[in-house]
Amino acid sequence: MSGNAVYRPDANEALLTLVNVYKTFPVRASFFSAEEVRVRAVDGVSLSLQPGKTLGLVGESGCGKSTMGKLAIRLLDPDSGTIRFEGKDMARLAGEELRGMRRRMQIIFQDPYSSLNPRMKVQDIVGEGWFVHGLARGRELRDKAALLLERVGLTAEARNKYPHEFSGGQRQRIGIARAIALSPRLIVADEPVSALDVSVQAQILNLLKGLQEEYGMAYLFVSHDLRVIRHVSDHVAVMYSGKVMELGPSEELFSRPSHPYTRSLLSAAPMLGGAPAEHIVLSGDIPSPVAPPPGCRFHTRCFRARKFCSECSPLLREVAPGRFAACHFV
Amino acid sequence: MGRYVLRRILVSIPLLIGISIITFVVINMAPGGPIGVASDMNPKATAEYRERLKAYYGLDQPVHVRYIRWLGRMAVLDFGDSFSLDGRKVWDKIKERIPVTLLINALSMSLIFLIAVPIGIYSAVRKGSVFDRISTVAVFTGFAIPTFWLALLLMILFGVHLGWLPISGLVSLEYDALSLPLKILDRAGHLVLPVFLAAFGGLAGISRYMRSNMLEVIRQDYIMTARAKGLPEKVVVRRHAVRNALLPVITIFGLSIPGLLGGSVIFETIFAIPGMGQLFYQGVMSRDYPLIMGILTIGAFLTLLGNILADVGYAVADPRINTERAG
């Protein structure tokens, strides 16, 4: 049992900090009952992201990582907790101030088909933000759109086409162009390559990296794909059932995972360069987000679980300099 | 696009002929016949007289011969003469009935769309709200109430007890004596109940359709990106959601075109409105073959036309539909 310091997000100079963020969604218990139960999507998460860096958010589907992404740019409001962007409490922003803030935070979605309005031309999709914020219109907007499309690897002619005329990878490029159009400081990339072929994935990841180097944006990169996360992230947060299990610099976390959950994830992932060091097979399913297990969320499937784990929830504590894990045994 | 429309029209022609063959055969297979209607109750009608009548109307010929003759006349847009006692041209009989039916149906359709589309949009945007629940219950109640029964209730309330509205016909008895503004008022008063009732039952369909379209569109990621761009919520709903959700409604519009002229047998009978529905009902009861065929052919023609218009409208509005490739 470690008595080390509990994780506190570093608010100094951070672009984005989340402190004790909770988010639940109502679901009807059954069709016939009026009783309402709540899914606990994000259950007390604290994180921070430095400008120009990439924080990878990884976990199985349903662990709350996409919800985190949407909370981060206030497409959803948290039930409780504080989210600060550029030092400002997002919950207190409203009206004009919020709209101004929206320019500096954007999102790229997983599905390149549903994320582009099928009835708008590419230049209007890309340029609507400029129009809304009074930055460009008419001819200027079209010229800017052409330049931007070329920057993301499309032709200038693409601006006059409709989304359906492009392939999935090209559509994702349009989505990226749209996201960077307003020169944001933060981009939430919500599984941006999960719907693409592997060869196209690499192109899109390289494009995102290149854009980051050029414009200095920070990415909150959400993915279930460990290889992708490892490739793009500076820091990684591993989520499970709405909580952060492990947090640390990407390379260290991947080469020496400390939390049992991270270790089992890595052992299950096919990696280049030989078989993983250990082979851990998890039994059971992800716990129900409606009624998560008491104590450590992972104890129902953990190979190291003891009786104690079901009684007391571990805090996210520092296990090595800069590395944090929520486990009683590390 | 021009070629696409042309091809659709050409494909429709054999379809129209096919429909007319089926209706012609079915009508002729139906029990009874115009000669029976005209002579069964007449004790003086002899077998010889019946034969003469049959020959007079051309009914002594086999069905396929009669169909080909009918088709030949239709080719030059001759609908033939009615079998009824006045023996007038079918087209003339139809022509004089069209305006009133068209007026009532156009008004009720507009009413349906004007009310149902906003209801659908608002219920979707505020899904699960009090408004959503109340409107859901209300439109389904409207859908479930038999309109002829509601019509009778409203006639009793507004026509008999309150005396606010007339309950039958298109104009009052003293119509000719009224001044122009009063004439307009009189006509409008006669239309209130039929139009309201015709619209009432149709609200459920369109509003639910619009609601589910909206819900489908709202959960798309591009709605969330629109919010992320910093667009005000109103603009997100109007520009991004409603425009996409309205698209399928074009199809409903196209498909309701035949209904505009078809008229409703039930309404026109309850309110004694001399429209197409009533004419068709009379035609069927007296086995007036040319009249029935005429009305059904017009109906078939309008249905096909509505389909083409719906598809063309959709192609114009939705850039995803490629008319050059898709047939």
Contacts between the chains, C-beta under 8 A, distances in Angstrom:
chain1	res1	chain2	res2	distance
A	70	B	224	7.6
A	73	B	228	6.4
A	75	B	224	5.7
A	75	B	227	6.1
A	75	B	228	6.2
A	98	B	230	7.9
A	99	B	230	4.2
A	99	B	232	7.6
A	100	B	230	7.6
A	102	B	228	6.3
A	102	B	229	6.8
A	102	B	230	3.5
A	103	B	230	6.1
A	105	B	228	7.5
A	106	B	228	5.8
A	106	B	229	7.9
A	107	B	224	7.1
A	107	B	225	6.6
A	107	B	228	5.1
A	109	B	221	4.1
A	109	B	224	7.4
A	109	B	225	7.0
A	110	B	221	7.9
A	111	B	221	6.0
A	114	B	220	4.5
A	114	B	221	4.7
A	114	B	222	6.5
A	115	B	220	7.6
A	115	B	221	3.8
A	115	B	222	5.4
A	115	B	225	5.9
A	116	B	222	5.6
A	117	B	222	4.4
A	117	B	226	7.4
A	117	B	240	5.6
A	117	B	244	6.9
A	118	B	244	7.0
A	118	B	318	7.5
A	118	B	319	7.3
A	118	B	320	5.7
A	119	B	243	6.2
A	119	B	244	5.9
A	119	B	247	7.6
A	119	B	317	7.8
A	119	B	318	6.7
A	119	B	319	6.4
A	125	B	222	8.0
A	128	B	226	7.5
A	128	B	229	5.8
A	128	B	231	7.3
A	129	B	229	4.3
A	129	B	230	6.8
A	132	B	229	6.0
A	132	B	230	5.8
A	132	B	231	5.5
A	132	B	235	7.6
A	133	B	230	6.3
A	162	B	319	4.1
A	162	B	320	6.8
A	164	B	319	7.1
A	164	B	320	4.5
A	175	B	225	7.7
A	178	B	225	6.7
A	178	B	229	7.9
A	182	B	229	7.4
